[in-house]
């Protein structure tokens, strides 16, 4: 048999295999048509349901939450913390907004405001409760919330948790504002705890990585102090 004929025979065999495969596929579809139809119908319902929920439930909910949070933010800026937290009788406060609109962006933001309000009022347990609920990838607000959580832990005397929160805040977003700010706080608490190596490491990170920051201007003094305390330990 010539090479040409062998090639033609091989090609013919490939076509036959493809036809056989298609035939089996058709048979499967016919045999399972009802199940496949149900599956497709379910997928269609899920897709339509998702967009329906988003348009007719989530979006209106978000709009309502945004409208509710504005008066509370106004009271917060005016340092009227109780009205910011609990409302004024006509408008909701951050506590109720966080609860009633928890699935919205405004509800999430209400957790942050509530946490800061409770921190200012000296209610550190509630500050921790609400700040831990808040989640944000914003370059500034995200680290500031973690840093506030560290402040609340520090006020409760939970120094190790405070350092952990400060370091999380410093590492959450790499920038010359929040990163050195919370590295410095972490280092100072490390010194209080007698953990001078970690304090020195935090200070040196400021010196090396954030030398343009405000914290870096006097960081050599912090390093020298921590090194002295370490020697005299």
N, C-alpha and C positions, 0 to 999 in steps of 0.2 A: 504494500500500500504506500502510495506516494505521500510526501510530507503535506502537500496541499489537501489531499483527501483526509488525512489524519486531522488536519486543522479544521476542515469543514465538519467532520464527524464530532470533534470536540465541541465546536460551536453549537451544533445541533443539539448535543447532549445538554449543554448549558441552558439553551432555550427550553428544552423539555423539563429540566429541573425547576426553572423559574415558573413555567406554566403549572407544574405540579404543586409548587409552593403557593402560588396564587389561588389555585383550586382549593387547597386545604384551608387557606385563609377565608375564602368565600363560604366554605362549608361551616367554619367555626362561627362566622358572623351570623349565618342563617340559623344555626342551632342555638346561639346565645343572643339572638336579636332582642328579646324581651329584657334581659338583664342589662345589655349594653344601652338600650333605650332609657332604662331607669337611671343608670349611672350618668348618662349625658344630661338627663332632666335634673338630677340632683345638682350637678355641677352648674347648670344654668341658674337654678334657684339660688345656690350659694353666691354666685357672682352678682346676680341681681339684688339679693338680700344685702350683700356687703355695701353696694353702692346706695341702696335704699336707706340703710341704717346711717350711712355717712351723711347723706343729703338731708334726710327728714328727721334725724335724731341728733347725731353728733354735732353737725354744724349749727343748728338752732341752740343746742345746749352750750356750745362754745360761745355763741353770741350773748346768751343770757348771762353766762359766767363773767364775760368781759364787762358787761354793763354793771354787774353787781360789784365787781372788784374796784372800780374807779372811786366810789365814795370811801371805801376802806383805805385805799392808797392815799387819798386826801387826808384822812384822819392820821394815818401813819406819818405823813410828812409834817403834819401839825403837832406831832408828838402826843396825840390824844390816843394813847395805846388801848385803853379799854373799849372805846368806840371802834377803833380799828379791828380789834379782836372779836368783839361781840355784836357790833352793829349799833345803830342809833334808834332802833324802833321802826324805821322805814326801810333801811338798807341793811343787808347782811354784813357781818364782819368776816374776817379771814377764817375763823374757826368753822363757821357754817358753810362758807364757800368751799373750803377744802373738803368738807364732808359731802356736800350736796352735788358738787361738780368735780368729783375726784378724777373722772376720766378725761377732763379737759385740761388744756394748757394753763388756763387761768386758775383752775383748781389746784394744779401742781404748784403754780407760783404762790398761791395763797399759803401753802405749807411753809414756804421760805419766809414770807412776811410774818406769819404767825410765830415761827421759830425765833425770828429776830425780836418781835414784840415781847415774847416771854423771856428772852435773854435779857432785855432791857429792864423788865420788871423783876428780875431776880428769880423767876420760876424756871430753874435750870432743867428740871425733869421734863417739863412740857416743851421747853426749847429743844431739847434733844429729840423728843418724840416727833416733833414736826419737821425739824431739820433733816432727820433721817429719812423722812418720807419724800423730801424734795429731791428731784433729779433733773440735772441740766447739763448740756454740753457747751453752754455759753462760756467763752474764754475767761470772763471775769466773774459772773454770778455763780457759776459752778464752784470754783475754788473758794469764793467768799463764803458760800454756804458751808463748805467743809471746814473752813477756818473758824466760822462761828460755832460749829459743832465742837471744835477743839476748845474754844473759849468756855463753852458750857461745861465740858468735862473738867476743865481746869478749875472753874469756880466750885465744882463739887469735890475737888481734891483728888480727882482721878487723873493723875499726871501722865501715866503711861498711855491711857486712852487719848489724852489731849495731844501728846506727841504724835501718836498714830494718825489722828485726824489732821494735824498740822502738816505732816509729811504727805498725806494723801492730797491735801489742798495744794501743796507745793508742786507735786508731780502731776496733778490733774491736767493742767494746761501750762505749757512751757512759755512763760513770758517774763518780762523784766519788772512787772508790777506785783503780781500775786506770788510768784515762785519765791523770790528773795524775802518777801514779807513773812511768809509762813515758815521758811527755812530758819529765819532768825528767831521766830517764836518757838519753833521746835528746839533749836539749840539752847535757848534760855531755859526752857523747862528741863532739858537734858542736864543742864548744869545744876539746877535745883535738885534733881534726882541723883546727882553725883556721877552721871554717865558722861564723863568728859570727852571720851573718844568720839561718841556720836555728836556731841556738841561741836567739837572741832571739825568734824567732817561736814556738818551742816554749814558752819561758818566759811569753811574753805570752798564749798560749792558756790556760795555767794561771791566770794572773792574771785574765783576762776570763771564761773559761768555767767554771772550777772554783775560784772564789774562796772556797768553803766548805771546800775540802780542806786536809789537813795540809800539803801541799806549797806551798800558796798563802801560808802565813804568812810565809815568808822569801823569797818569789820575787822581791821587788824587789831584793834583794842580788844574786841571780843575774843579773837583767836589767842592773843597773848594772855588774857585773863583765864581762859579755859585751860591753856597749857600750864600756867602757874598753879592753878588749883589742882591739876592732875599730878604735878610734881610733889605738891605738898600733901597729897591725899594720904 
